[in-house]
Amino acid sequence: MNALTIKFNSMEDIIDFQMITDMQHFDLDPQKFTLYSLFTDAELELARNGYGAKPYEHFVEE
């Protein structure tokens, strides 16, 4: 799992992505089209390749 903020191109892309991945725990900024959550490698690949989204990594201290 990767803690990331992913910037999408539109709210429609975010909604579609959430429905496909069945995401239930996330932070959303609808004005910036960003979604923050823990993403699997498969979800990250879908966001990049399927929606042209740009991920930004965050460092999580354990």
N, CA, C and O atoms as CSV, one atom per row, in Angstrom:
chain,resi,resn,atom,element,x,y,z
A,1,MET,N,N,0.838,-1.182,0.000
A,1,MET,CA,C,0.000,0.000,0.000
A,1,MET,C,C,0.883,1.244,0.000
A,1,MET,O,O,1.918,1.295,0.664
A,2,ASN,N,N,0.456,2.221,-0.744
A,2,ASN,CA,C,1.179,3.473,-0.864
A,2,ASN,C,C,0.278,4.623,-0.421
A,2,ASN,O,O,-0.855,4.738,-0.889
A,3,ALA,N,N,0.772,5.473,0.478
A,3,ALA,CA,C,0.033,6.670,0.878
A,3,ALA,C,C,0.303,7.745,-0.163
A,3,ALA,O,O,1.420,8.249,-0.275
A,4,LEU,N,N,-0.728,8.090,-0.922
A,4,LEU,CA,C,-0.557,9.010,-2.032
A,4,LEU,C,C,-1.700,10.000,-2.140
A,4,LEU,O,O,-2.817,9.743,-1.692
A,5,THR,N,N,-1.394,11.131,-2.741
A,5,THR,CA,C,-2.419,12.024,-3.253
A,5,THR,C,C,-2.347,11.880,-4.767
A,5,THR,O,O,-1.275,11.987,-5.362
A,6,ILE,N,N,-3.482,11.640,-5.371
A,6,ILE,CA,C,-3.526,11.491,-6.822
A,6,ILE,C,C,-4.384,12.613,-7.389
A,6,ILE,O,O,-5.525,12.808,-6.970
A,7,LYS,N,N,-3.825,13.352,-8.350
A,7,LYS,CA,C,-4.548,14.440,-9.002
A,7,LYS,C,C,-5.154,13.919,-10.291
A,7,LYS,O,O,-4.453,13.454,-11.190
A,8,PHE,N,N,-6.483,14.008,-10.359
A,8,PHE,CA,C,-7.218,13.576,-11.537
A,8,PHE,C,C,-7.535,14.789,-12.410
A,8,PHE,O,O,-7.304,15.931,-12.012
A,9,ASN,N,N,-8.061,14.529,-13.591
A,9,ASN,CA,C,-8.395,15.599,-14.523
A,9,ASN,C,C,-9.792,16.168,-14.300
A,9,ASN,O,O,-10.083,17.277,-14.747
A,10,SER,N,N,-10.669,15.418,-13.609
A,10,SER,CA,C,-12.042,15.889,-13.384
A,10,SER,C,C,-12.681,15.111,-12.231
A,10,SER,O,O,-12.197,14.054,-11.828
A,11,MET,N,N,-13.766,15.655,-11.721
A,11,MET,CA,C,-14.525,14.948,-10.683
A,11,MET,C,C,-15.143,13.671,-11.254
A,11,MET,O,O,-15.268,12.673,-10.545
A,12,GLU,N,N,-15.522,13.699,-12.508
A,12,GLU,CA,C,-16.098,12.511,-13.139
A,12,GLU,C,C,-15.105,11.354,-13.124
A,12,GLU,O,O,-15.481,10.207,-12.885
A,13,ASP,N,N,-13.825,11.664,-13.382
A,13,ASP,CA,C,-12.780,10.627,-13.331
A,13,ASP,C,C,-12.638,10.067,-11.917
A,13,ASP,O,O,-12.479,8.859,-11.737
A,14,ILE,N,N,-12.694,10.944,-10.919
A,14,ILE,CA,C,-12.572,10.496,-9.525
A,14,ILE,C,C,-13.735,9.581,-9.153
A,14,ILE,O,O,-13.534,8.520,-8.562
A,15,ILE,N,N,-14.934,9.991,-9.496
A,15,ILE,CA,C,-16.127,9.190,-9.165
A,15,ILE,C,C,-16.059,7.836,-9.856
A,15,ILE,O,O,-16.340,6.808,-9.239
A,16,ASP,N,N,-15.691,7.830,-11.127
A,16,ASP,CA,C,-15.573,6.579,-11.875
A,16,ASP,C,C,-14.511,5.674,-11.247
A,16,ASP,O,O,-14.739,4.477,-11.076
A,17,PHE,N,N,-13.356,6.240,-10.905
A,17,PHE,CA,C,-12.272,5.492,-10.278
A,17,PHE,C,C,-12.723,4.895,-8.950
A,17,PHE,O,O,-12.433,3.735,-8.658
A,18,GLN,N,N,-13.430,5.685,-8.144
A,18,GLN,CA,C,-13.905,5.191,-6.845
A,18,GLN,C,C,-14.905,4.055,-7.012
A,18,GLN,O,O,-14.883,3.101,-6.235
A,19,MET,N,N,-15.778,4.138,-8.008
A,19,MET,CA,C,-16.764,3.076,-8.223
A,19,MET,C,C,-16.087,1.794,-8.687
A,19,MET,O,O,-16.456,0.703,-8.252
A,20,ILE,N,N,-15.093,1.920,-9.572
A,20,ILE,CA,C,-14.388,0.736,-10.077
A,20,ILE,C,C,-13.593,0.064,-8.965
A,20,ILE,O,O,-13.595,-1.162,-8.860
A,21,THR,N,N,-12.915,0.850,-8.135
A,21,THR,CA,C,-12.049,0.294,-7.096
A,21,THR,C,C,-12.784,0.039,-5.785
A,21,THR,O,O,-12.224,-0.567,-4.871
A,22,ASP,N,N,-14.022,0.492,-5.682
A,22,ASP,CA,C,-14.836,0.334,-4.470
A,22,ASP,C,C,-14.154,0.964,-3.247
A,22,ASP,O,O,-14.182,0.405,-2.151
A,23,MET,N,N,-13.544,2.134,-3.457
A,23,MET,CA,C,-12.866,2.845,-2.368
A,23,MET,C,C,-13.880,3.338,-1.345
A,23,MET,O,O,-14.932,3.868,-1.705
A,24,GLN,N,N,-13.557,3.160,-0.074
A,24,GLN,CA,C,-14.454,3.602,0.982
A,24,GLN,C,C,-13.780,4.544,1.968
A,24,GLN,O,O,-14.471,5.277,2.675
A,25,HIS,N,N,-12.456,4.545,2.036
A,25,HIS,CA,C,-11.718,5.399,2.972
A,25,HIS,C,C,-10.761,6.280,2.186
A,25,HIS,O,O,-9.782,5.800,1.614
A,26,PHE,N,N,-11.056,7.572,2.165
A,26,PHE,CA,C,-10.249,8.500,1.385
A,26,PHE,C,C,-10.561,9.923,1.820
A,26,PHE,O,O,-11.572,10.179,2.474
A,27,ASP,N,N,-9.681,10.844,1.451
A,27,ASP,CA,C,-9.909,12.283,1.602
A,27,ASP,C,C,-9.963,12.854,0.202
A,27,ASP,O,O,-9.120,12.545,-0.639
A,28,LEU,N,N,-10.956,13.688,-0.043
A,28,LEU,CA,C,-11.198,14.237,-1.365
A,28,LEU,C,C,-11.161,15.754,-1.312
A,28,LEU,O,O,-11.749,16.362,-0.418
A,29,ASP,N,N,-10.478,16.365,-2.258
A,29,ASP,CA,C,-10.524,17.817,-2.441
A,29,ASP,C,C,-11.152,18.056,-3.813
A,29,ASP,O,O,-10.459,17.991,-4.829
A,30,PRO,N,N,-12.460,18.333,-3.851
A,30,PRO,CA,C,-13.149,18.458,-5.138
A,30,PRO,C,C,-12.719,19.684,-5.948
A,30,PRO,O,O,-12.897,19.708,-7.166
A,31,GLN,N,N,-12.163,20.683,-5.299
A,31,GLN,CA,C,-11.728,21.878,-6.033
A,31,GLN,C,C,-10.420,21.638,-6.779
A,31,GLN,O,O,-10.187,22.221,-7.838
A,32,LYS,N,N,-9.568,20.778,-6.225
A,32,LYS,CA,C,-8.275,20.485,-6.861
A,32,LYS,C,C,-8.285,19.157,-7.603
A,32,LYS,O,O,-7.284,18.785,-8.215
A,33,PHE,N,N,-9.404,18.434,-7.556
A,33,PHE,CA,C,-9.530,17.106,-8.177
A,33,PHE,C,C,-8.494,16.142,-7.626
A,33,PHE,O,O,-7.914,15.363,-8.382
A,34,THR,N,N,-8.250,16.182,-6.309
A,34,THR,CA,C,-7.279,15.274,-5.700
A,34,THR,C,C,-7.957,14.301,-4.744
A,34,THR,O,O,-8.965,14.613,-4.109
A,35,LEU,N,N,-7.376,13.131,-4.668
A,35,LEU,CA,C,-7.861,12.055,-3.827
A,35,LEU,C,C,-6.671,11.547,-3.026
A,35,LEU,O,O,-5.650,11.174,-3.603
A,36,TYR,N,N,-6.791,11.528,-1.698
A,36,TYR,CA,C,-5.722,11.037,-0.831
A,36,TYR,C,C,-6.188,9.764,-0.153
A,36,TYR,O,O,-7.277,9.716,0.418
A,37,SER,N,N,-5.362,8.737,-0.217
A,37,SER,CA,C,-5.722,7.459,0.406
A,37,SER,C,C,-4.499,6.538,0.383
A,37,SER,O,O,-3.418,6.918,-0.065
A,38,LEU,N,N,-4.703,5.336,0.873
A,38,LEU,CA,C,-3.727,4.259,0.700
A,38,LEU,C,C,-4.145,3.504,-0.557
A,38,LEU,O,O,-5.268,3.008,-0.650
A,39,PHE,N,N,-3.236,3.423,-1.517
A,39,PHE,CA,C,-3.544,2.784,-2.785
A,39,PHE,C,C,-2.690,1.536,-2.974
A,39,PHE,O,O,-1.518,1.505,-2.599
A,40,THR,N,N,-3.295,0.517,-3.558
A,40,THR,CA,C,-2.533,-0.667,-3.950
A,40,THR,C,C,-1.791,-0.344,-5.249
A,40,THR,O,O,-2.071,0.664,-5.898
A,41,ASP,N,N,-0.853,-1.200,-5.615
A,41,ASP,CA,C,-0.135,-1.007,-6.876
A,41,ASP,C,C,-1.091,-1.064,-8.066
A,41,ASP,O,O,-0.925,-0.317,-9.030
A,42,ALA,N,N,-2.087,-1.943,-8.005
A,42,ALA,CA,C,-3.063,-2.070,-9.094
A,42,ALA,C,C,-3.909,-0.800,-9.223
A,42,ALA,O,O,-4.175,-0.345,-10.335
A,43,GLU,N,N,-4.335,-0.225,-8.087
A,43,GLU,CA,C,-5.116,1.018,-8.126
A,43,GLU,C,C,-4.278,2.165,-8.679
A,43,GLU,O,O,-4.775,2.995,-9.441
A,44,LEU,N,N,-3.019,2.206,-8.295
A,44,LEU,CA,C,-2.117,3.237,-8.791
A,44,LEU,C,C,-1.925,3.114,-10.305
A,44,LEU,O,O,-1.938,4.112,-11.026
A,45,GLU,N,N,-1.751,1.902,-10.767
A,45,GLU,CA,C,-1.597,1.677,-12.204
A,45,GLU,C,C,-2.862,2.080,-12.963
A,45,GLU,O,O,-2.775,2.686,-14.030
A,46,LEU,N,N,-4.029,1.749,-12.425
A,46,LEU,CA,C,-5.293,2.136,-13.053
A,46,LEU,C,C,-5.423,3.658,-13.123
A,46,LEU,O,O,-5.833,4.197,-14.151
A,47,ALA,N,N,-5.081,4.349,-12.046
A,47,ALA,CA,C,-5.170,5.810,-12.022
A,47,ALA,C,C,-4.253,6.426,-13.079
A,47,ALA,O,O,-4.653,7.334,-13.809
A,48,ARG,N,N,-3.024,5.924,-13.151
A,48,ARG,CA,C,-2.052,6.471,-14.118
A,48,ARG,C,C,-2.434,6.162,-15.555
A,48,ARG,O,O,-2.526,7.056,-16.396
A,49,ASN,N,N,-2.654,4.887,-15.821
A,49,ASN,CA,C,-2.862,4.442,-17.202
A,49,ASN,C,C,-4.294,4.615,-17.686
A,49,ASN,O,O,-4.521,4.881,-18.866
A,50,GLY,N,N,-5.253,4.469,-16.794
A,50,GLY,CA,C,-6.653,4.559,-17.200
A,50,GLY,C,C,-7.204,5.973,-17.208
A,50,GLY,O,O,-8.125,6.286,-17.962
A,51,TYR,N,N,-6.630,6.837,-16.355
A,51,TYR,CA,C,-7.187,8.182,-16.204
A,51,TYR,C,C,-6.162,9.288,-16.416
A,51,TYR,O,O,-6.520,10.464,-16.358
A,52,GLY,N,N,-4.922,8.955,-16.656
A,52,GLY,CA,C,-3.892,9.971,-16.835
A,52,GLY,C,C,-3.649,10.800,-15.587
A,52,GLY,O,O,-3.208,11.946,-15.669
A,53,ALA,N,N,-3.941,10.214,-14.423
A,53,ALA,CA,C,-3.796,10.911,-13.146
A,53,ALA,C,C,-2.326,10.962,-12.734
A,53,ALA,O,O,-1.519,10.134,-13.156
A,54,LYS,N,N,-1.995,11.949,-11.903
A,54,LYS,CA,C,-0.618,12.132,-11.442
A,54,LYS,C,C,-0.530,11.898,-9.938
A,54,LYS,O,O,-1.135,12.639,-9.164
A,55,PRO,N,N,0.214,10.879,-9.514
A,55,PRO,CA,C,0.364,10.590,-8.081
A,55,PRO,C,C,1.480,11.417,-7.441
A,55,PRO,O,O,2.475,11.753,-8.083
A,56,TYR,N,N,1.288,11.732,-6.174
A,56,TYR,CA,C,2.291,12.416,-5.358
A,56,TYR,C,C,2.480,11.596,-4.098
A,56,TYR,O,O,1.518,11.372,-3.364
A,57,GLU,N,N,3.705,11.139,-3.828
A,57,GLU,CA,C,3.972,10.289,-2.670
A,57,GLU,C,C,4.054,11.092,-1.385
A,57,GLU,O,O,4.462,12.254,-1.378
A,58,HIS,N,N,3.655,10.444,-0.294
A,58,HIS,CA,C,3.775,10.993,1.042
A,58,HIS,C,C,4.558,9.986,1.874
A,58,HIS,O,O,4.433,8.778,1.673
A,59,PHE,N,N,5.334,10.464,2.772
A,59,PHE,CA,C,6.072,9.561,3.655
A,59,PHE,C,C,5.261,9.362,4.929
A,59,PHE,O,O,4.835,10.322,5.571
A,60,VAL,N,N,5.061,8.107,5.277
A,60,VAL,CA,C,4.276,7.760,6.465
A,60,VAL,C,C,5.226,7.174,7.500
A,60,VAL,O,O,5.905,6.182,7.231
A,61,GLU,N,N,5.276,7.780,8.676
A,61,GLU,CA,C,6.139,7.258,9.734
A,61,GLU,C,C,5.390,6.180,10.489
A,61,GLU,O,O,4.193,6.302,10.751
A,62,GLU,N,N,6.104,5.126,10.836
A,62,GLU,CA,C,5.471,4.006,11.553
A,62,GLU,C,C,5.845,4.051,13.005
A,62,GLU,O,O,5.415,3.196,13.780
